[in-house]
Amino acid sequence: MSTMVIGPSVLAGRDERPATAQRRRAESAPALHLTRRGRAVVVAFALVLAAAVFGLGARAAAGAPSDVTFDRYVVQPGDTLWDIAADSRGAHESVGAQVRELVRVNGLSGDQVVAGEELVVPRG
């Protein structure tokens, strides 16, 4: 005659089948599975959120007080945009950068100015 010993480890899992135990473990820690549409919604939400943050930051920066002042200057005969930029540039700003800024601020199509023309000149 043979003897069989049944220990506590065998009795503990006796009521459940192995497949049921695996299913129960899988249900306790669900994995996140997104469909293509779900991923598109998450990406769209992230882009909208990033645009909102960027827009608020840009608005805050634009509304921040700056040390740049604007003067009006009437172009005299013989003046060039380079001369005007050299006289009005900041301490650490190049003349070329100030010329580009004068063109941008005044909406000029090039770097030519005409005597009598009134320019907005940023200083600082």
N, CA, C and O of each residue as an XYZ file, in Angstrom:
496
protein
N       0.818     -1.148      0.000
C       0.000      0.000      0.000
C       0.882      1.238      0.000
O       1.947      1.218      0.618
N       0.484      2.309     -0.665
C       1.280      3.522     -0.722
C       0.607      4.604      0.100
O      -0.606      4.604      0.304
N       1.425      5.510      0.556
C       0.917      6.599      1.388
C       1.114      7.910      0.643
O       2.143      8.135      0.005
N       0.129      8.749      0.738
C       0.198     10.061      0.087
C       0.046     11.129      1.164
O      -0.850     11.064      2.006
N       0.951     12.125      1.118
C       0.901     13.193      2.106
C       0.402     14.458      1.407
O       0.928     14.851      0.365
N      -0.613     15.087      1.990
C      -1.174     16.319      1.441
C      -0.799     17.442      2.401
O      -1.209     17.448      3.562
N      -0.004     18.404      1.892
C       0.435     19.519      2.727
C      -0.468     20.733      2.552
O      -1.377     20.717      1.722
N      -0.221     21.798      3.338
C      -1.059     22.991      3.273
C      -0.986     23.707      1.937
O      -1.969     24.324      1.527
N       0.136     23.648      1.248
C       0.243     24.336     -0.038
C      -0.649     23.700     -1.083
O      -1.150     24.394     -1.968
N      -0.853     22.440     -1.003
C      -1.718     21.760     -1.953
C      -3.167     22.074     -1.653
O      -3.968     22.226     -2.575
N      -3.520     22.176     -0.389
C      -4.902     22.427     -0.004
C      -5.316     23.873     -0.266
O      -6.488     24.133     -0.536
N      -4.381     24.816     -0.192
C      -4.723     26.228     -0.366
C      -5.203     26.512     -1.775
O      -6.147     27.287     -1.935
N      -4.625     25.945     -2.780
C      -5.016     26.201     -4.155
C      -5.938     25.141     -4.707
O      -6.165     25.075     -5.915
N      -6.468     24.315     -3.834
C      -7.272     23.189     -4.279
C      -8.592     23.601     -4.912
O      -9.081     22.937     -5.825
N      -9.167     24.695     -4.429
C     -10.465     25.117     -4.938
C     -10.366     25.817     -6.287
O     -11.342     25.844     -7.036
N      -9.211     26.382     -6.611
C      -9.072     27.137     -7.854
C      -8.275     26.354     -8.877
O      -7.329     25.635     -8.556
N      -8.675     26.513    -10.066
C      -7.893     25.949    -11.162
C      -6.783     26.937    -11.511
O      -6.930     28.129    -11.240
N      -5.681     26.485    -12.100
C      -4.583     27.403    -12.441
C      -5.027     28.522    -13.382
O      -4.563     29.651    -13.230
N      -5.893     28.258    -14.333
C      -6.349     29.294    -15.263
C      -7.158     30.354    -14.534
O      -7.062     31.535    -14.868
N      -7.940     29.967    -13.565
C      -8.735     30.915    -12.792
C      -7.822     31.811    -11.953
O      -8.055     33.016    -11.859
N      -6.804     31.240    -11.355
C      -5.856     32.026    -10.556
C      -5.135     33.048    -11.419
O      -4.924     34.180    -10.983
N      -4.755     32.677    -12.625
C      -4.088     33.610    -13.527
C      -5.041     34.726    -13.935
O      -4.644     35.889    -14.007
N      -6.297     34.375    -14.202
C      -7.282     35.383    -14.574
C      -7.496     36.374    -13.440
O      -7.611     37.577    -13.676
N      -7.549     35.876    -12.214
C      -7.770     36.749    -11.070
C      -6.589     37.711    -10.901
O      -6.806     38.884    -10.596
N      -5.355     37.254    -11.088
C      -4.195     38.131    -11.007
C      -4.226     39.181    -12.108
O      -3.864     40.334    -11.877
N      -4.655     38.790    -13.299
C      -4.727     39.737    -14.414
C      -5.792     40.794    -14.165
O      -5.624     41.944    -14.569
N      -6.870     40.429    -13.515
C      -7.933     41.387    -13.227
C      -7.546     42.364    -12.130
O      -8.056     43.484    -12.094
N      -6.667     41.968    -11.248
C      -6.270     42.853    -10.159
C      -5.348     43.979    -10.632
O      -5.310     45.035    -10.001
N      -4.623     43.788    -11.700
C      -3.726     44.819    -12.232
C      -4.009     44.983    -13.728
O      -3.286     44.442    -14.564
N      -5.075     45.740    -14.062
C      -5.430     45.858    -15.476
C      -4.397     46.672    -16.248
O      -3.858     47.653    -15.736
N      -4.135     46.265    -17.456
C      -3.228     46.998    -18.346
C      -4.040     48.019    -19.133
O      -5.223     47.803    -19.397
N      -3.420     49.114    -19.503
C      -4.086     50.163    -20.260
C      -3.896     49.894    -21.746
O      -2.770     49.862    -22.243
N      -4.988     49.704    -22.436
C      -4.942     49.456    -23.876
C      -5.785     50.525    -24.552
O      -6.998     50.578    -24.352
N      -5.152     51.375    -25.349
C      -5.868     52.421    -26.070
C      -6.047     52.027    -27.524
O      -5.159     51.443    -28.145
N      -7.199     52.356    -28.044
C      -7.434     52.150    -29.471
C      -6.754     53.275    -30.237
O      -6.210     54.201    -29.634
N      -6.782     53.199    -31.536
C      -6.186     54.257    -32.356
C      -6.895     55.587    -32.079
O      -6.254     56.633    -31.978
N      -8.210     55.532    -31.960
C      -8.988     56.740    -31.679
C      -8.629     57.290    -30.298
O      -8.503     58.503    -30.131
N      -8.464     56.411    -29.308
C      -8.090     56.845    -27.971
C      -6.734     57.517    -27.948
O      -6.555     58.537    -27.283
N      -5.774     56.952    -28.672
C      -4.448     57.576    -28.752
C      -4.531     58.938    -29.417
O      -3.856     59.879    -29.000
N      -5.367     59.050    -30.462
C      -5.527     60.336    -31.149
C      -6.118     61.379    -30.201
O      -5.709     62.541    -30.220
N      -7.068     60.970    -29.381
C      -7.672     61.903    -28.419
C      -6.639     62.346    -27.387
O      -6.580     63.528    -27.047
N      -5.833     61.427    -26.889
C      -4.809     61.770    -25.905
C      -3.775     62.715    -26.516
O      -3.370     63.682    -25.871
N      -3.349     62.451    -27.734
C      -2.368     63.320    -28.402
C      -2.970     64.705    -28.654
O      -2.303     65.717    -28.439
N      -4.218     64.755    -29.106
C      -4.872     66.039    -29.356
C      -5.003     66.834    -28.056
O      -4.778     68.045    -28.045
N      -5.358     66.175    -26.987
C      -5.469     66.849    -25.697
C      -4.119     67.399    -25.262
O      -4.040     68.526    -24.771
N      -3.062     66.623    -25.434
C      -1.728     67.084    -25.059
C      -1.302     68.290    -25.892
O      -0.697     69.224    -25.366
N      -1.613     68.274    -27.186
C      -1.261     69.413    -28.043
C      -2.036     70.671    -27.653
O      -1.470     71.764    -27.626
N      -3.323     70.522    -27.353
C      -4.124     71.674    -26.936
C      -3.592     72.225    -25.617
O      -3.497     73.440    -25.441
N      -3.252     71.347    -24.709
C      -2.707     71.780    -23.426
C      -1.372     72.508    -23.615
O      -1.138     73.541    -22.989
N      -0.503     71.978    -24.470
C       0.786     72.626    -24.730
C       0.598     73.995    -25.392
O       1.309     74.945    -25.064
N      -0.354     74.097    -26.320
C      -0.617     75.380    -26.977
C      -1.149     76.400    -25.980
O      -0.785     77.574    -26.038
N      -2.006     75.958    -25.066
C      -2.548     76.873    -24.060
C      -1.442     77.375    -23.141
O      -1.388     78.563    -22.825
N      -0.570     76.489    -22.715
C       0.536     76.894    -21.848
C       1.472     77.844    -22.587
O       1.912     78.843    -22.018
N       1.781     77.544    -23.847
C       2.650     78.405    -24.640
C       2.002     79.776    -24.843
O       2.672     80.803    -24.728
N       0.705     79.794    -25.143
C      -0.004     81.054    -25.358
C      -0.043     81.916    -24.115
O       0.145     83.130    -24.192
N      -0.286     81.298    -22.964
C      -0.296     82.060    -21.722
C       1.089     82.601    -21.396
O       1.221     83.720    -20.900
N       2.123     81.807    -21.672
C       3.483     82.272    -21.431
C       3.858     83.431    -22.336
O       4.501     84.386    -21.902
N       3.454     83.341    -23.599
C       3.750     84.426    -24.545
C       3.005     85.693    -24.155
O       3.546     86.795    -24.250
N       1.761     85.533    -23.715
C       0.980     86.707    -23.313
C       1.598     87.347    -22.079
O       1.657     88.572    -21.984
N       2.058     86.535    -21.136
C       2.693     87.070    -19.937
C       3.988     87.789    -20.282
O       4.291     88.844    -19.724
N       4.750     87.211    -21.208
C       6.007     87.849    -21.610
C       5.747     89.153    -22.356
O       6.490     90.121    -22.190
N       4.697     89.185    -23.177
C       4.391     90.398    -23.928
C       3.892     91.506    -23.011
O       4.133     92.686    -23.269
N       3.206     91.136    -21.956
C       2.677     92.130    -21.032
C       3.681     92.569    -19.986
O       3.416     93.496    -19.220
N       4.827     91.918    -19.945
C       5.837     92.254    -18.944
C       6.449     93.616    -19.262
O       6.688     93.941    -20.425
N       6.694     94.393    -18.243
C       7.314     95.697    -18.502
C       8.733     95.510    -19.027
O       9.467     94.632    -18.571
N       9.102     96.332    -19.977
C      10.442     96.234    -20.547
C      11.137     97.584    -20.427
O      10.502     98.608    -20.176
N      12.425     97.563    -20.608
C      13.201     98.791    -20.497
C      13.416     99.449    -21.858
O      14.254    100.340    -21.991
N      12.660     99.012    -22.872
C      12.768     99.590    -24.202
C      11.775    100.743    -24.318
O      10.593    100.594    -24.009
N      12.266    101.878    -24.761
C      11.392    103.021    -25.018
C      11.405    103.309    -26.514
O      12.347    102.945    -27.218
N      10.371    103.953    -26.982
C      10.268    104.272    -28.403
C      10.247    105.783    -28.572
O       9.508    106.491    -27.888
N      11.062    106.255    -29.482
C      11.116    107.672    -29.833
C      10.709    107.820    -31.291
O      10.753    106.867    -32.069
N      10.319    109.016    -31.634
C      10.011    109.328    -33.036
C      11.196    110.133    -33.588
O      11.733    111.018    -32.922
N      11.579    109.802    -34.807
C      12.711    110.472    -35.432
C      12.327    110.815    -36.861
O      11.844    109.967    -37.612
N      12.550    112.075    -37.224
C      12.314    112.511    -38.601
C      13.643    112.431    -39.342
O      14.633    113.040    -38.937
N      13.648    111.676    -40.425
C      14.869    111.453    -41.204
C      15.311    112.768    -41.838
O      14.524    113.463    -42.480
N      16.591    113.095    -41.644
C      17.183    114.314    -42.195
C      17.887    113.987    -43.509
O      18.245    112.832    -43.739
N      18.091    114.982    -44.376
C      18.829    114.722    -45.619
C      20.223    114.169    -45.302
O      20.933    114.718    -44.460
N      20.604    113.103    -45.963
C      21.902    112.483    -45.765
C      21.893    111.360    -44.722
O      22.877    110.631    -44.600
N      20.795    111.209    -43.970
C      20.720    110.130    -42.987
C      20.550    108.781    -43.682
O      19.886    108.670    -44.713
N      21.161    107.772    -43.095
C      20.923    106.400    -43.540
C      20.362    105.616    -42.362
O      20.494    106.022    -41.208
N      19.752    104.521    -42.663
C      19.198    103.681    -41.605
C      20.324    103.157    -40.710
O      20.132    102.966    -39.509
N      21.488    102.929    -41.296
C      22.641    102.460    -40.533
C      23.063    103.511    -39.506
O      23.353    103.173    -38.359
N      23.098    104.798    -39.917
C      23.469    105.876    -38.989
C      22.453    106.010    -37.858
O      22.827    106.193    -36.700
N      21.176    105.917    -38.197
C      20.114    106.025    -37.190
C      20.226    104.853    -36.210
O      20.075    105.037    -35.002
N      20.487    103.662    -36.724
C      20.615    102.481    -35.874
C      21.838    102.590    -34.973
O      21.785    102.197    -33.808
N      22.938    103.119    -35.500
C      24.163    103.258    -34.698
C      23.944    104.213    -33.529
O      24.494    103.999    -32.449
N      23.152    105.261    -33.730
C      22.889    106.240    -32.675
C      21.877    105.730    -31.651
O      21.874    106.190    -30.509
N      21.027    104.796    -32.039
C      19.931    104.395    -31.155
C      20.071    102.998    -30.559
O      19.213    102.581    -29.780
N      21.116    102.272    -30.899
C      21.221    100.883    -30.443
C      21.536    100.825    -28.957
O      22.014    101.795    -28.368
N      21.257     99.661    -28.356
C      21.559     99.425    -26.950
C      23.041     99.201    -26.750
O      23.804     99.126    -27.713
N      23.444     99.094    -25.500
C      24.861     98.968    -25.170
C      25.486     97.696    -25.741
O      26.629     97.724    -26.197
N      24.762     96.597    -25.722
C      25.317     95.320    -26.178
C      24.661     94.837    -27.460
O      24.672     93.641    -27.748
N      24.101     95.736    -28.218
C      23.395     95.363    -29.444
C      24.219     95.794    -30.653
O      24.820     96.868    -30.661
N      24.237     94.946    -31.661
C      24.983     95.286    -32.864
C      24.165     96.262    -33.715
O      22.941     96.337    -33.604
N      24.859     96.989    -34.547
C      24.181     97.942    -35.430
C      23.292     97.186    -36.418
O      22.190     97.637    -36.728
N      23.759     96.046    -36.910
C      22.959     95.252    -37.843
C      21.650     94.786    -37.220
O      20.608     94.797    -37.875
N      21.703     94.375    -35.950
C      20.482     93.945    -35.259
C      19.528     95.120    -35.092
O      18.315     94.948    -35.218
N      20.049     96.302    -34.814
C      19.191     97.479    -34.668
C      18.593     97.890    -36.009
O      17.449     98.343    -36.058
N      19.345     97.739    -37.097
C      18.798     98.028    -38.433
C      17.621     97.098    -38.707
O      16.570     97.544    -39.166
N      17.796     95.802    -38.426
C      16.707     94.841    -38.638
C      15.493     95.189    -37.784
O      14.355     95.061    -38.236
N      15.736     95.629    -36.547
C      14.640     96.009    -35.654
C      13.915     97.250    -36.176
O      12.688     97.322    -36.117
N      14.670     98.228    -36.687
C      14.043     99.427    -37.262
C      13.180     99.070    -38.477
O      12.080     99.597    -38.640
N      13.682     98.185    -39.313
C      12.916     97.745    -40.484
C      11.639     97.040    -40.033
O      10.568     97.276    -40.592
N      11.751     96.167    -39.011
C      10.592     95.411    -38.537
C       9.555     96.318    -37.872
O       8.365     96.226    -38.170
N      10.008     97.193    -36.971
C       9.084     98.042    -36.213
C       8.361     99.027    -37.119
O       7.183     99.316    -36.907
N       9.056     99.545    -38.127
C       8.455    100.551    -38.995
C       7.797     99.961    -40.235
O       7.216    100.693    -41.036
N       7.883     98.652    -40.400
C       7.249     98.020    -41.563
C       7.884     98.427    -42.876
O       7.196     98.537    -43.890
N       9.192     98.652    -42.870
C       9.876     99.064    -44.091
C      10.086     97.862    -45.001
O      10.248     96.737    -44.529
N      10.082     98.106    -46.299
C      10.302     97.018    -47.251
C      11.789     96.769    -47.495
O      12.168     95.720    -48.016
N      12.612     97.709    -47.129
C      14.062     97.568    -47.294
C      14.770     98.454    -46.289
O      14.186     98.877    -45.292
N      16.045     98.730    -46.566
C      16.800     99.557    -45.623
C      16.995    100.991    -46.121
O      17.875    101.702    -45.637
N      16.192    101.407    -47.067
C      16.277    102.778    -47.598
C      15.277    103.681    -46.884
O      14.121    103.308    -46.685
N      15.732    104.875    -46.500
C      14.847    105.870    -45.890
C      14.921    107.154    -46.703
O      15.896    107.407    -47.411
N      13.867    107.960    -46.585
C      13.761    109.195    -47.358
C      13.705    110.365    -46.378
O      13.059    110.268    -45.335
N      14.376    111.468    -46.707
C      14.353    112.639    -45.856
C      12.909    113.090    -45.637
O      12.115    113.154    -46.575
N      12.584    113.401    -44.374
C      11.231    113.813    -44.013
C      10.372    112.655    -43.496
O       9.316    112.879    -42.904
N      10.815    111.450    -43.715
C      10.072    110.275    -43.259
C      10.181    110.198    -41.723
O      11.250    110.448    -41.167
N       9.087    109.857    -41.050
C       9.096    109.737    -39.597
C       9.216    108.265    -39.222
O       8.446    107.431    -39.697
N      10.188    107.952    -38.364
C      10.433    106.576    -37.930
C      10.180    106.433    -36.437
O      10.378    107.368    -35.660
N       9.741    105.246    -36.057
C       9.665    104.870    -34.649
C      10.984    104.184    -34.340
O      11.347    103.200    -34.986
N      11.701    104.706    -33.350
C      13.031    104.204    -33.033
C      13.033    103.610    -31.622
O      12.848    104.336    -30.645
N      13.245    102.281    -31.510
C      13.358    101.697    -30.175
C      14.725    102.023    -29.570
O      15.753    101.915    -30.237
N      14.720    102.420    -28.307
C      15.966    102.726    -27.608
C      16.057    101.857    -26.369
O      15.069    101.653    -25.664
N      17.235    101.355    -26.116
C      17.397    100.584    -24.884
C      17.998     99.306    -25.191
O      18.223     98.497    -24.290
